[in-house]
């Protein structure tokens, strides 16, 4: 992850949302679960409750991330209109 944040290029990737759960868990606050990703790597954590509530199951979200072929580090996300 350090290499992705330092040497990676910024990219935008679109994902389909499976669900959103409001949560104050320290490990994964307000998880947004994404479709078609491996278990344990299918959640976006730490995004606002407002963003999560604006997403619908089956809807799409664009994740803005910095990364390499080995992984990405999500910086922000927005709902696809």
C-alpha positions, 0 to 999 in steps of 0.5 A: 500500500505504501508503494501505491500511495507514493508511486501510483497514478491516480485513477477512477474505477466504477463499481456496483454497490451491493449494500451500505451499513451505517456503522461506527466500528473502528475497523470499518466505519460506514462500510459500502460493500461492492459487487464482484470483488474478492471477500475481505476486499469488497468494502470501502470504509471510512466514507461519510454516512451521507454518501452511503445513504445516497447509494442504492443496492445495484447502483454504481459508485466511482472510486477515485484512487491512487495505485499500481497493479498491486493495489489501490488506495481509495481517496474519495468516491462519488455516486454515479448519476 
